[in-house]
Amino acid sequence: MGSDRRRDERRVPRAARRRPVPEERLAASGETAVVGRLHPEERVQRRKTLLATVVLVGILIAVGVPAFTAYTLLLKPDVRVEAGRPVTVTVPEGSGTADIARILAQAGVVENAQMFRLRARLDGVDGTLKPGTYELATRMPYDELVKRLVAGPPVAYVDVTIPEGFTVDQIAARLEEKAGIPADEFLALAKKGAERYAAERPYLRNVKNGSLEGYLFPKTYRITEGMTADDVVRTMLEQFDKEIAQVDLSYAASKNLTLHDVVIIASMVEREARLDRERPLVSSVIYNRLRKGMKLEIDATIEYILPGNRPRLLNKHLKIDSPYNTYLYPGLPIGPISNPGLASLKAAAQPADTPYLYYVLTSKDGSHTFCTTYEEFQRAKAKSKEVIP
């Protein structure tokens, strides 16, 4: 059997037994790059450039322009630079194709201004190139360059990060600082605009004070040039809709809690818990105290009604008459006290199953001690004063 196979191979012509060339091996593996050879798009680009050069040189010579002058006009590089270096190019308003060609050549984006200008005219894009600022590269392929210039520069934007637990006042200040969105315009919508958006989002009808606090989802947003405060609010509400769709609200519903109630609980969890693993535990304390009819006595609700950041509350602050004061009034506060992230929303909808009724910060890493009895709570408070002055 083996000798017969060797005889068959000897009868195969040499050409049929040749080893595959590199491009054949690459094609068989699904790869497209060929070492030492031009990419097909590059070959097409060079053919187009060569064809345009031949045509244009022929035209110039035909009308009496000497060959050397034609070479200088169309082929000799205006600026010699290496390819692929990033450059920022600004095309002023009112620039014609000749002006644009000159600007591109000076930046090294094209090698020859006259060649670019004449090619643009032959391709019918003369007069369609748009002004603006572009991020380009030296010696760019002509087709890619023209495509960008015809489309126009990308829209200006800025990325603004809204952290979890930010209040509407903090969001307004961040947007004004980073994106130029007027804080007063944003706050007018964020603090009293719930009814404006309730037609598309029926859950906002349960908002008693008209505030969108709690529903402006914290995330990094791309604010594009020309966006208004209303545009930003709608974008943040749309993000909330996407995030809340991931939250199972069935347990909360079984306890007769609405979505608005869950958002209120999540906003308190967001401000009280620093570690993700403790969010369901903090939530369980809130649920347990609500079930027993106890006042929540959550410090973050007092901090919400006080100006600025206060590391420790005073006894007089606990007596402030406000529907947000959970030391003074039982049940949930009138509305959310921050804009919670997804982890806090999930914890608020599905708390841990614990007997805890108290918690106190006892470590500098942000962790709490959770307690079932008041006596345990007092001991934990004493420990907290030793660790956290």
C-alpha positions in Angstrom: 0.0 0.0 0.0 2.7 2.5 1.0 4.8 1.8 -2.2 1.8 2.3 -4.5 1.1 5.7 -2.9 4.7 6.8 -3.5 4.5 5.8 -7.1 1.3 7.9 -7.5 3.0 10.9 -6.0 5.9 10.6 -8.4 3.5 10.7 -11.3 2.1 14.1 -10.1 3.5 17.0 -12.1 6.0 19.2 -10.3 3.7 22.3 -10.7 0.9 20.5 -9.0 3.1 19.6 -6.1 4.5 23.0 -5.4 4.2 24.5 -1.9 1.5 27.1 -1.5 2.8 30.7 -1.7 2.3 32.9 1.4 -0.8 34.6 0.1 -2.4 31.2 -0.6 -1.7 30.0 2.9 -3.1 33.2 4.4 -6.2 32.9 2.3 -6.7 29.4 3.5 -6.4 30.6 7.1 -8.9 33.5 6.6 -6.2 36.2 7.1 -6.0 39.1 4.7 -2.5 40.7 5.2 0.3 39.6 2.9 3.8 40.4 4.2 5.8 42.3 1.6 2.8 43.0 -0.7 0.3 45.9 -0.9 -3.1 45.5 0.5 -5.7 45.4 -2.4 -7.2 48.7 -1.3 -3.7 50.3 -1.5 -3.2 48.9 -5.0 -6.5 50.4 -6.1 -5.6 53.7 -4.5 -2.2 53.7 -6.4 -3.9 52.9 -9.7 -6.3 55.8 -9.3 -3.5 58.2 -8.4 -1.4 56.9 -11.3 -4.3 57.2 -13.7 -5.1 60.7 -12.6 -1.5 61.7 -12.8 -1.1 60.4 -16.4 -4.3 62.2 -17.5 -3.4 65.5 -15.8 0.2 65.4 -17.1 -1.1 64.7 -20.5 -3.5 67.6 -20.4 -0.8 70.0 -19.2 1.7 68.9 -21.9 -1.1 69.1 -24.5 -1.7 72.7 -23.7 2.0 73.5 -23.9 3.2 73.2 -20.4 6.7 71.8 -20.3 7.1 68.3 -18.9 9.4 69.5 -16.0 6.8 72.1 -15.0 4.0 69.5 -15.1 6.1 67.3 -12.8 6.7 70.2 -10.4 3.0 71.1 -10.3 1.6 67.6 -9.9 4.2 65.1 -8.7 6.9 66.9 -6.7 5.9 66.7 -3.0 5.2 70.1 -1.4 6.3 68.8 2.0 8.1 65.5 2.7 6.9 63.8 5.9 6.5 60.2 7.1 3.1 58.6 6.6 0.6 57.9 9.4 1.5 60.7 11.8 -1.6 62.1 13.5 -2.3 65.8 12.7 -5.1 68.2 13.6 -6.2 70.3 10.6 -8.6 73.2 10.7 -10.3 74.3 7.5 -11.7 77.8 8.0 -15.2 78.9 6.9 -15.3 80.0 3.3 -12.3 78.0 2.2 -12.3 76.9 -1.5 -10.8 73.7 -2.7 -7.5 75.4 -3.6 -7.3 76.8 0.0 -8.1 73.4 1.5 -5.5 71.7 -0.8 -2.9 74.2 0.4 -3.7 73.6 4.1 -3.6 69.8 3.7 -0.3 69.9 1.9 1.3 72.2 4.5 0.2 69.7 7.2 1.6 66.8 5.2 -1.9 65.2 4.8 -1.4 65.3 1.0 1.9 65.4 -0.7 0.9 67.8 -3.5 -1.7 70.5 -3.2 -2.2 70.8 -7.0 -2.7 67.1 -7.4 -5.3 67.0 -4.6 -7.1 70.0 -6.1 -7.3 68.6 -9.6 -8.3 65.1 -8.4 -11.1 66.7 -6.4 -12.3 68.5 -9.5 -12.2 65.4 -11.6 -14.1 63.4 -9.0 -16.8 66.0 -8.8 -16.3 66.9 -5.1 -14.9 70.4 -5.8 -17.0 72.7 -3.7 -18.4 70.0 -1.4 -15.5 69.9 1.1 -16.7 71.2 4.5 -14.9 73.5 6.9 -14.1 72.6 10.5 -11.4 70.8 12.6 -10.4 67.3 11.6 -8.2 64.7 13.2 -6.2 63.3 10.2 -2.9 61.7 9.4 0.0 62.5 7.2 -0.1 61.1 3.6 -3.6 59.8 4.1 -5.3 57.8 1.3 -7.1 60.2 -1.0 -10.4 58.4 -0.9 -10.6 58.2 2.9 -9.5 61.9 3.1 -12.1 63.1 0.7 -14.8 61.0 2.4 -14.1 62.7 5.7 -14.0 66.2 4.2 -17.3 65.7 2.3 -19.0 64.4 5.5 -17.7 67.2 7.6 -15.9 67.2 11.0 -17.3 65.1 13.8 -19.6 66.7 16.2 -17.9 68.2 19.2 -18.6 66.4 22.5 -17.5 66.0 26.1 -17.8 63.0 28.3 -19.3 63.8 31.8 -19.2 61.3 34.6 -22.1 61.4 37.1 -21.1 59.2 40.1 -23.6 57.0 42.0 -25.2 58.9 44.9 -25.0 62.4 43.3 -27.9 64.6 44.1 -29.6 66.7 41.4 -27.7 69.8 42.7 -24.4 68.0 42.3 -25.4 66.8 38.8 -26.3 70.3 37.8 -23.0 71.7 39.0 -21.0 69.0 37.2 -22.9 69.5 33.9 -22.4 73.2 34.0 -18.7 72.8 34.8 -17.9 70.1 32.3 -20.4 70.6 29.5 -21.6 74.2 29.8 -25.2 73.2 30.5 -26.7 76.0 32.6 -27.2 74.7 36.2 -30.4 76.7 36.7 -32.0 75.4 33.5 -31.2 71.8 34.5 -32.4 72.3 38.1 -35.7 73.8 36.9 -36.4 70.5 35.2 -34.8 68.2 37.7 -36.5 69.6 40.8 -40.0 70.3 39.4 -40.3 68.6 36.1 -41.7 65.2 36.9 -45.1 66.0 35.4 -43.4 67.1 32.2 -42.0 63.6 31.6 -44.8 61.5 33.2 -46.7 61.0 30.0 -43.9 58.8 28.7 -43.0 57.4 32.2 -46.2 56.7 34.2 -44.1 55.8 37.3 -43.3 59.5 37.7 -46.9 60.1 38.5 -46.2 58.8 42.0 -43.6 61.5 42.6 -45.2 63.8 45.3 -42.9 66.8 45.1 -42.3 66.9 41.3 -38.6 66.1 41.7 -36.7 63.8 39.4 -34.2 63.0 42.2 -33.5 59.3 42.1 -34.4 58.8 38.4 -31.4 60.6 36.8 -29.3 57.5 36.4 -25.6 57.9 37.3 -23.2 57.1 34.4 -20.7 58.6 32.0 -22.7 60.5 29.4 -21.5 61.9 26.1 -22.8 65.5 25.9 -22.7 66.6 22.3 -22.6 70.2 21.1 -26.0 71.8 21.1 -27.6 69.6 23.7 -30.0 71.3 26.1 -30.8 70.7 29.7 -34.0 68.9 28.5 -32.0 66.7 26.2 -29.7 65.7 29.1 -32.6 65.0 31.4 -34.3 62.8 28.8 -31.1 60.9 28.1 -30.6 60.2 31.9 -34.3 59.1 32.2 -33.9 56.8 29.2 -30.8 55.2 30.9 -32.8 54.7 34.1 -35.5 52.8 32.1 -32.8 50.5 30.7 -31.3 49.9 34.1 -34.5 49.3 36.1 -35.6 46.8 33.5 -32.8 44.5 34.9 -34.3 44.8 38.5 -36.7 42.2 39.8 -39.4 44.1 41.6 -41.5 41.2 42.6 -40.3 40.9 46.2 -40.8 44.7 46.8 -44.3 44.4 45.3 -45.1 41.6 47.7 -44.5 44.0 50.5 -46.8 46.6 48.9 -43.9 48.8 47.8 -44.1 50.7 44.5 -41.2 51.4 42.1 -41.0 54.9 43.6 -40.6 53.3 47.1 -37.8 51.1 45.8 -36.0 54.1 44.3 -36.3 56.0 47.7 -34.9 53.0 49.5 -32.1 52.6 46.9 -31.2 56.3 47.3 -30.7 55.8 51.1 -28.7 52.6 50.5 -26.5 54.4 48.0 -25.7 57.2 50.5 -25.3 54.9 53.5 -23.4 51.8 52.1 -19.8 52.2 50.9 -19.2 48.6 50.0 -21.3 46.6 47.5 -21.5 43.6 49.7 -23.2 45.6 52.4 -25.9 47.2 50.2 -28.4 44.3 50.7 -27.7 44.3 54.4 -28.5 48.0 54.7 -31.6 47.4 52.7 -32.6 44.6 55.0 -32.4 47.0 58.0 -34.7 49.5 56.2 -37.3 46.7 55.4 -37.2 45.3 58.9 -37.7 48.7 60.6 -40.6 49.5 58.2 -42.2 46.2 59.0 -41.9 46.9 62.8 -43.2 50.5 62.4 -39.9 51.9 63.7 -38.5 55.2 62.5 -35.7 54.7 60.0 -33.3 57.2 61.7 -31.0 57.3 58.7 -28.3 60.0 58.9 -28.2 60.5 55.1 -31.7 61.8 55.1 -30.7 64.6 57.4 -27.6 65.4 55.4 -29.8 65.7 52.3 -31.6 68.7 53.8 -28.5 70.4 55.1 -26.3 72.6 52.9 -22.8 71.3 52.2 -21.1 68.1 53.5 -21.2 67.5 57.2 -19.1 64.5 58.5 -21.0 64.3 61.8 -24.6 65.5 62.6 -25.5 67.5 65.7 -28.5 66.7 67.9 -30.2 69.9 66.7 -30.1 68.7 63.1 -32.2 65.7 64.1 -35.1 68.0 65.0 -35.4 69.8 61.7 -39.0 69.7 60.5 -38.8 68.2 57.1 -40.6 65.3 55.3 -37.1 64.0 54.6 -36.3 63.7 58.3 -36.5 60.0 59.2 -35.6 60.8 62.8 -38.7 62.9 63.1 -41.2 61.1 60.9 -41.8 57.3 60.5 -41.9 55.5 57.2 -40.0 56.5 54.0 -39.1 60.1 53.3 -41.2 62.0 50.8 -38.7 61.2 47.9 -35.3 59.9 47.0 -32.2 61.6 48.5 -29.8 60.8 45.8 -29.6 59.1 42.4 -28.7 55.4 43.0 -26.8 53.1 40.8 -27.8 49.6 39.7 -26.3 47.8 42.7 -28.3 49.9 45.1 -31.5 49.5 43.1 -31.2 45.7 43.1 -30.5 45.7 46.9 -33.5 47.9 47.5 -35.7 45.6 45.5 -34.3 42.4 47.0 -32.8 42.9 50.5 -30.9 40.3 52.4 -32.9 38.1 54.7 -31.6 39.2 58.2 -32.9 40.1 61.6 -30.8 43.3 61.7 -32.4 46.5 63.0 -29.3 48.7 63.4 -25.9 49.3 61.8 -23.0 51.6 62.6 -19.8 52.5 60.7 -16.9 50.7 62.5 -14.0 50.7 60.1 -12.1 53.1 58.0 -12.6 50.9 54.9 -16.3 51.9 55.0 -17.6 48.6 56.6 -20.4 48.6 59.1 -21.3 46.4 62.1 -24.9 45.2 61.8 -26.9 44.6 65.0 -30.2 43.0 66.0 -30.6 44.6 69.5 -30.2 48.1 70.8 -27.6 46.8 73.3 -25.4 45.4 70.5 -25.9 48.7 68.6 -24.6 50.7 71.7 -21.5 48.5 71.9 -20.8 48.9 68.2 -21.1 52.7 68.6 -18.6 52.7 71.3 -16.2 50.7 69.1 -16.8 53.1 66.3 -15.7 56.1 68.4 -12.4 54.3 69.1 -11.7 53.5 65.5 -13.2 56.6 63.8 -12.6 59.8 65.8 
